[in-house]
Amino acid sequence: MAVFSAKKYRGAADASTFAAKYRAMMAKHPFLLFGLPFISVIVAGSFVLTPATAVRYEKHDRRVRQLTREEELGVGKGGRKVNIKDEYYRLAAKDIDNWEQKRVKRLPGEHDGVL
Protein backbone atom coordinates (compact mmCIF):
# COMPACT_ATOMS: atom_id res chain seq x y z
CA MET A 1 0.00 0.00 0.00
CA ALA A 2 1.21 3.50 -0.83
CA VAL A 3 2.16 6.00 1.86
CA PHE A 4 0.64 9.46 1.45
CA SER A 5 2.59 12.50 2.56
CA ALA A 6 1.15 14.83 5.20
CA LYS A 7 1.53 17.92 2.98
CA LYS A 8 -0.93 18.62 0.19
CA TYR A 9 0.46 18.83 -3.30
CA ARG A 10 0.30 22.31 -4.71
CA GLY A 11 1.24 22.86 -8.29
CA ALA A 12 3.60 25.51 -9.63
CA ALA A 13 0.68 27.74 -10.65
CA ASP A 14 -0.66 27.85 -7.08
CA ALA A 15 2.75 28.41 -5.47
CA SER A 16 3.22 31.84 -7.04
CA THR A 17 -0.09 33.40 -5.91
CA PHE A 18 -0.40 35.82 -3.02
CA ALA A 19 -2.70 33.45 -1.15
CA ALA A 20 -0.19 30.62 -1.29
CA LYS A 21 2.62 32.86 -0.04
CA TYR A 22 0.39 34.20 2.74
CA ARG A 23 -0.61 30.65 3.74
CA ALA A 24 3.03 29.61 3.95
CA MET A 25 3.99 32.67 5.98
CA MET A 26 0.94 32.15 8.20
CA ALA A 27 2.20 28.70 9.16
CA LYS A 28 5.53 30.21 10.24
CA HIS A 29 4.33 33.43 11.94
CA PRO A 30 0.65 33.09 12.97
CA PHE A 31 0.57 35.93 15.53
CA LEU A 32 2.30 38.43 13.28
CA LEU A 33 -0.01 37.82 10.33
CA PHE A 34 -3.32 37.13 12.10
CA GLY A 35 -3.25 38.01 15.81
CA LEU A 36 -1.58 41.40 15.59
CA PRO A 37 -3.91 42.78 12.87
CA PHE A 38 -6.93 41.44 14.76
CA ILE A 39 -5.92 43.11 18.04
CA SER A 40 -5.05 46.37 16.24
CA VAL A 41 -8.51 46.46 14.59
CA ILE A 42 -10.16 45.99 18.00
CA VAL A 43 -8.10 48.78 19.60
CA ALA A 44 -8.57 51.15 16.65
CA GLY A 45 -12.32 50.48 16.68
CA SER A 46 -12.44 51.47 20.32
CA PHE A 47 -10.82 54.82 19.53
CA VAL A 48 -13.11 55.38 16.54
CA LEU A 49 -16.31 54.59 18.49
CA THR A 50 -15.44 56.75 21.51
CA PRO A 51 -16.70 60.03 19.91
CA ALA A 52 -19.92 58.31 18.86
CA THR A 53 -20.69 57.25 22.42
CA ALA A 54 -19.76 60.74 23.66
CA VAL A 55 -22.36 62.24 21.30
CA ARG A 56 -24.95 59.84 22.70
CA TYR A 57 -24.28 60.91 26.30
CA GLU A 58 -24.15 64.61 25.38
CA LYS A 59 -27.57 64.28 23.74
CA HIS A 60 -28.91 62.63 26.90
CA ASP A 61 -27.44 65.43 29.04
CA ARG A 62 -29.13 68.09 26.90
CA ARG A 63 -32.48 66.35 27.30
CA VAL A 64 -32.19 65.70 31.06
CA ARG A 65 -30.71 68.63 32.87
CA GLN A 66 -30.57 69.60 36.51
CA LEU A 67 -33.04 72.27 37.62
CA THR A 68 -31.79 75.39 39.35
CA ARG A 69 -33.21 76.27 42.76
CA GLU A 70 -35.52 78.96 41.31
CA GLU A 71 -36.93 76.58 38.66
CA GLU A 72 -37.36 73.89 41.29
CA LEU A 73 -39.46 76.19 43.47
CA GLY A 74 -41.71 77.15 40.55
CA VAL A 75 -42.45 73.68 39.22
CA GLY A 76 -45.56 72.79 41.24
CA LYS A 77 -47.22 76.23 41.41
CA GLY A 78 -50.06 75.49 38.96
CA GLY A 79 -51.56 72.51 40.82
CA ARG A 80 -54.27 72.50 43.45
CA LYS A 81 -53.47 72.72 47.13
CA VAL A 82 -53.46 69.29 48.75
CA ASN A 83 -54.30 68.75 52.40
CA ILE A 84 -53.60 65.23 53.60
CA LYS A 85 -56.52 65.19 56.03
CA ASP A 86 -58.99 66.28 53.36
CA GLU A 87 -57.70 63.60 51.00
CA TYR A 88 -58.02 60.96 53.70
CA TYR A 89 -61.63 61.87 54.47
CA ARG A 90 -62.52 62.08 50.78
CA LEU A 91 -61.20 58.57 50.18
CA ALA A 92 -62.73 57.22 53.38
CA ALA A 93 -66.17 58.48 52.30
CA LYS A 94 -66.12 56.39 49.11
CA ASP A 95 -68.07 53.15 49.17
CA ILE A 96 -65.54 50.51 48.15
CA ASP A 97 -67.87 47.52 48.68
CA ASN A 98 -70.35 48.35 45.92
CA TRP A 99 -68.67 48.44 42.58
CA GLU A 100 -69.29 47.17 39.10
CA GLN A 101 -66.75 45.94 36.60
CA LYS A 102 -66.90 47.83 33.29
CA ARG A 103 -65.27 46.73 30.05
CA VAL A 104 -63.04 49.14 28.23
CA LYS A 105 -64.29 50.10 24.79
CA ARG A 106 -62.21 48.52 22.06
CA LEU A 107 -61.00 50.20 18.90
CA PRO A 108 -62.76 49.24 15.66
CA GLY A 109 -61.34 45.95 14.36
CA GLU A 110 -59.54 45.15 17.63
CA HIS A 111 -60.16 41.71 19.15
CA ASP A 112 -62.16 42.08 22.36
CA GLY A 113 -60.90 38.90 24.04
CA VAL A 114 -64.33 37.36 24.56
CA LEU A 115 -64.42 33.65 23.81
Secondary structure, 3 states (H helix, E strand, C coil): CCCCCCCCCCCHHHHCCHHHHHHHHHHHCHHHHHHHHHHHHHHHHHHHHHHHHHHHHHHHHHHCCCCCHHHHHCCCCCCCCCCHHHHHHHHHCCCCCCCCCCCCCCCCCCCCCCC
